[in-house]
Amino acid sequence: MRLLAPVLVALTTLGLFTGCASVPKSLPPTVAYVDLDRYLGRWYVISHVPYFLEKGKVASYDTYARRPDGKLVNNFTFRQGTVTAAEKTWHGVAWVTDTTTNATWKVQFVWPLSVTYKIFALDADYRWAVVGTGDAGLLWVLARDRSLPSATYAAILAELRAKSIATDKLAFVPQTVP
């Protein structure tokens, strides 16, 4: 049963993402270029479009690092239900699929399934980023720190709306850890 659960989650996830992908619409543009060395490291999840795999996950963050084979480590660390719960980590792998911009990746947490990861917005100093699935149906606002100034967050939302990316479903992720 322990081995069956990840397979069921993966198949359900595949259905979710292929369902999103089948909706014909114009795809939002990615950023022009991502310097991968500057992008690597820890990114806190400030807000996201909630979906079943991240339900109840708080104090979450992604960590990216290079692997010897040229791919990227993509670890998602979180606490379940409360910021005082023990940390758990899902270990994934990512690889760049658009090497001209480095702004489109594939991310895989369960083999053989992968999802498209696009960087839709990125601070010039790499202090915050907005990433999502190919059609922006799922979206994450990430930051190097556990919080963003309100004015910065408002500017990010305005930038997304200017790119025709819906922001009304974004929900804040609690990040305060004792």
N, C-alpha and C positions, 0 to 999 in steps of 0.2 A: 504494500500500500504506500510506503514512503516513496518508492520509485514512481508509482503511478500518479501521485499528486502533481509533481512538476510537469509531467507529460500532459495532464488534463489542463493545467494552467496555460501551458504553451499552446495547446490546440485552441483554447478559448481566446487567447491573445491573438493568435493568427486570424481567427474569425473577426475579432474586433478591428484589427488593422486592415485586413482585406476588405471588410465592409466599408471602412473609411475611404480606402483607396478607390472603391468603385463609384464614388460620387463624382460625376464629372464637374469640374470647376477649374478655374485658373489657379495655378499654384503660386503662393507668395514667393517673392525673391529671397534668396539668401544674401548674406553679406558678400562683399566683393572678394575678400581674402581673409583667411585666418592664419596667423603665425602659430603653428602647432606648439612650438616650444613655449610660447607665452600663454597658450590656452591650457596646457597641462597643469595638473594640480587639483586642489579642492575647490568645489563649487557648492555653496549652500542653496537648497531649494527654498526660495522666498515665497513663490506662489506657483500654482499649477492648475491645469484643468483636471479635476478629480476623476479618477477611474478606478475600477475594482482592484487592480494590483497594488495601488498605493493607499487604499482605504485604511485609515487609522494610523498611518505612518507619519511620525513627527520627528523634528530635529534631524531631518534627512539631508544628505549631501552626496554628491558624486565626486569620485576621485579618478583622474585620468593620468596615466603614465605610459611611457613607451615600453614595448616589449622587444626582446632581441630579434624577433621575426619581422619587425616593422609594423605590427599591429599595435593597438593600444589596449592597456588594461582599462576597464570601466567598472569600478566598484561602486555600488549604491549602498550606502550605510544609513540606517534609520533606527528609530525606537518605535515600538508598537504601542499605540494607545496613549502613552504619556511620556513626557520628557524625562521622567525618572526611571523608565524601564531600561533594561540592558540593551546595548547596541547590538544590532545584527547587520550582517553585510551579505549582499548578493554579489557574486563575482561574475563579471561579464567581460566580453572582448568587443572591441570596435575596430573598424578599419575605414580609412578615407576612401570614398568612391569617386570623388571629384578632386583630383590632385591639382587642378588649376586654381581652385579657390580654397581647398581644404574645408569647405563649409558644408559638405554633404558626406555623411558617414552611413555605415550600417552598424547596428548595435545588436549584440546577441548575448542573451543570458541563458537560453536553453537551446542546445543544438537540436535540430538544424535550422531553427527559426531565427530570423533577424528582422529588424524594423529599420526604416529610414530615419535618420537623425539629421535635422537641418539646423544650421545656425542662422536665425532670422535677423538677429540684432546683436551687436557687440560693442561695448564701450571701447573708445580709443585706447584707454589705459588698461583694458582687460579686467575691469572691476566688476562688471556685470555682463550677462549674456541672456539672450532669449533663444531657446531651442524648442524644437517640436518635431512631430511626425511630418512626413512630406507635404501633407495638405494643411498642416497646422491645426488639425482636429484635436490633437493633444499638444499641450504647450507647457513649458516650464520657464519661469523667470529665475535665473541663477545669479548668485553674487559671491564674491570672495569672502565677504563678511556675513555674519548671521542676520544682518538687517540692512535695509537701504533707506536713505533719507526719503521722506514723503515726496519731496519735489523731484527727486531722481526717479522714483517709481512712477509718478504721474507722467513724467517726460517719456519713460519707456512705453507706457500704455499709449500715449499720443503717437509715438513712432510706429507702434504696431498697427494702430487704427489707420494711419496714413498708408500703410502697406496692405490695407484691407484684411488684416488679421483680427478676428473677433477676440475681444478681451473680457466680455461679460461673464464668462464662466470661470475665470481665474479665481482661485481661493488661496488665501494665505496659509502657509504651513508653519505651525508653531516651531520656533527655533530656540527659545530660552531654555538653557540647560543649567541646572543647579550647580 
